[in-house]
Amino acid sequence: MNIETERLIIKPLTLDDAKRFSEYRDKEEVAMYQSWDEYPLNKAINRIEYCQKHPFHGQIGNYQFGLYLKENNQLIGDIFIEIDGHTTFTLGYTLDSVYWSKGYASEALKSVFKAMHETYSFKICLCHVYEDNIKSIKLLERNGFDKIHKSWFYQDVLYRKMLNK
C-alpha cells in the first residue's frame, strides 16, 4: 500500500529506515503512550524485516508503514494495521514528538481510512488508546471515532470508526 496525501507519503518501511524508526520510537515522550518502554535498533530491524517478508495485501496479518514528509522523504512516524477479519481492522500510529500537533496524524489517518474502505472494503476501524493520552483521544474524536469500551486491566480505551460515514 502506497498512499500520497498533500504533505505525506505512506509506504512500507525499508531497512534504511531502521535507525530513524528506532530513534523516534525510543523517545520517552513517544514511548509513554505505547506498549514499549524502549525501542532499540535491533527491534526496529526485526520489525522491518518481518514486514518485508509479509507484505500488505489487505489480508489477515499485521503490517507497518512509514509516514514520510513528501518534501524531503524524512520518516516522521508510522502506521500499524492489524487485520483479523474481513470487515474490521485495528489501527495504531506513532509520530515523532517533533511533529505532534501539526495535523500530520489526521492527514495520515484520513487517507488510510479511505484506502482501507475503498480499495479493500473494510467497514470498521478500531483503535486502542491509553486513557491518559488526551491528545490521541482528541485526534480520534475529531476523526469520527466513538468510544465503545474501557479496559480496567490495561487502562486503555477502545474507539471505533465506521468507515462508510
C-alpha positions as CSV (number, residue, x, y, z in Angstrom):
1,M,0.0,0.0,0.0
2,N,1.4,3.4,-1.1
3,I,-0.6,6.5,-0.3
4,E,0.2,10.1,-1.1
5,T,-1.5,13.0,0.7
6,E,-0.9,16.7,0.5
7,R,2.2,16.5,2.7
8,L,2.9,12.8,3.3
9,I,3.8,9.6,1.6
10,I,2.7,6.4,3.4
11,K,4.6,3.4,2.3
12,P,6.4,0.3,3.6
13,L,9.5,0.8,5.7
14,T,12.9,-0.3,4.5
15,L,16.0,-1.3,6.4
16,D,17.4,2.1,5.6
17,D,14.7,3.5,7.9
18,A,15.7,1.3,10.9
19,K,17.8,3.8,12.7
20,R,15.3,6.6,12.4
21,F,12.4,4.3,13.3
22,S,14.2,3.3,16.4
23,E,15.2,6.9,17.2
24,Y,11.8,8.4,17.4
25,R,10.1,5.3,19.0
26,D,12.8,5.3,21.7
27,K,11.9,8.9,22.9
28,E,10.4,8.8,26.4
29,E,7.5,11.1,25.5
30,V,6.6,8.9,22.5
31,A,7.1,5.5,24.2
32,M,5.0,6.5,27.3
33,Y,1.8,6.1,25.2
34,Q,2.8,2.9,23.5
35,S,3.2,-0.7,24.6
36,W,7.0,-0.5,24.8
37,D,9.4,1.3,27.2
38,E,12.3,1.5,24.8
39,Y,12.8,0.7,21.1
40,P,16.4,-0.3,20.3
41,L,17.8,-0.6,16.8
42,N,17.7,-4.4,16.7
43,K,14.0,-4.3,17.5
44,A,13.4,-1.9,14.6
45,I,15.4,-4.0,12.2
46,N,13.5,-7.1,13.3
47,R,10.1,-5.4,12.8
48,I,11.1,-4.1,9.3
49,E,12.4,-7.5,8.2
50,Y,9.2,-9.1,9.4
51,C,7.1,-6.6,7.4
52,Q,9.3,-7.1,4.3
53,K,8.7,-10.8,4.5
54,H,4.9,-10.3,4.9
55,P,3.9,-7.5,2.5
56,F,0.4,-5.9,2.8
57,H,-2.3,-7.4,0.6
58,G,-5.4,-6.4,2.7
59,Q,-5.4,-9.9,4.2
60,I,-5.2,-11.2,7.8
61,G,-1.9,-10.2,9.5
62,N,-0.1,-7.2,10.9
63,Y,1.7,-4.5,9.0
64,Q,3.7,-1.4,9.5
65,F,4.0,1.6,7.1
66,G,6.2,4.7,7.4
67,L,5.0,8.2,7.3
68,Y,7.3,10.3,5.2
69,L,7.3,14.0,4.5
70,K,6.7,14.5,0.8
71,E,9.1,17.5,0.6
72,N,12.2,15.6,1.8
73,N,11.3,11.9,2.3
74,Q,12.0,12.3,6.1
75,L,10.5,9.5,8.2
76,I,8.4,11.2,10.8
77,G,6.2,8.3,12.1
78,D,4.5,5.1,11.3
79,I,1.1,3.4,11.0
80,F,0.4,-0.1,12.3
81,I,-2.5,-2.1,10.8
82,E,-3.7,-5.4,12.1
83,I,-6.3,-7.3,10.2
84,D,-8.1,-10.2,11.9
85,G,-11.3,-10.3,9.9
86,H,-13.0,-9.4,6.7
87,T,-14.6,-6.1,7.7
88,T,-12.6,-4.8,10.7
89,F,-9.0,-3.7,11.2
90,T,-7.1,-2.2,14.1
91,L,-5.0,0.8,13.6
92,G,-2.1,2.2,15.6
93,Y,0.0,5.2,15.0
94,T,3.3,6.6,16.3
95,L,4.6,10.1,15.4
96,D,7.9,11.6,16.4
97,S,7.1,14.2,19.1
98,V,8.7,16.9,17.0
99,Y,5.8,16.5,14.5
100,W,2.9,16.4,17.1
101,S,0.1,19.0,16.8
102,K,0.8,19.8,13.1
103,G,-2.0,17.9,11.5
104,Y,0.1,15.1,10.2
105,A,-1.7,12.3,12.1
106,S,-5.1,13.4,10.9
107,E,-3.9,13.7,7.4
108,A,-2.4,10.2,7.5
109,L,-5.5,8.6,9.3
110,K,-8.0,10.0,6.8
111,S,-6.0,8.7,3.8
112,V,-5.6,5.2,5.4
113,F,-9.4,5.1,6.2
114,K,-10.2,6.0,2.6
115,A,-7.8,3.4,1.1
116,M,-8.9,0.6,3.5
117,H,-12.6,1.3,2.7
118,E,-12.4,2.0,-1.0
119,T,-9.7,-0.5,-2.0
120,Y,-10.2,-3.3,0.5
121,S,-13.9,-2.9,1.5
122,F,-13.2,-2.6,5.3
123,K,-16.2,-1.2,7.2
124,I,-14.8,-0.6,10.8
125,C,-11.5,0.7,12.2
126,L,-10.6,0.1,15.8
127,C,-8.0,2.0,17.9
128,H,-6.8,1.4,21.4
129,V,-5.5,4.4,23.3
130,Y,-4.3,4.8,26.9
131,E,-6.9,6.8,28.8
132,D,-4.4,9.5,29.8
133,N,-3.3,10.1,26.2
134,I,-5.6,13.1,25.8
135,K,-4.1,14.3,22.5
136,S,-4.6,11.0,20.9
137,I,-8.2,10.7,22.2
138,K,-9.0,14.2,20.8
139,L,-7.4,13.1,17.5
140,L,-9.7,10.1,17.3
141,E,-12.8,12.0,18.3
142,R,-12.0,14.8,15.7
143,N,-11.8,12.0,13.1
144,G,-15.2,10.4,13.8
145,F,-14.3,7.7,16.4
146,D,-16.7,6.7,19.1
147,K,-15.6,5.3,22.5
148,I,-17.0,1.8,22.8
149,H,-15.1,0.1,25.7
150,K,-12.8,0.8,28.6
151,S,-10.4,-1.8,29.8
152,W,-9.8,-1.6,33.5
153,F,-6.9,-4.1,33.3
154,Y,-4.9,-2.4,30.5
155,Q,-6.1,1.1,31.4
156,D,-6.9,1.8,27.8
157,V,-10.0,2.8,25.8
158,L,-11.2,1.2,22.6
159,Y,-12.5,3.5,19.9
160,R,-14.4,2.6,16.7
161,K,-14.9,4.4,13.5
162,M,-17.5,3.3,10.9
163,L,-15.7,3.9,7.5
164,N,-18.8,4.4,5.5
165,K,-19.7,7.6,7.3
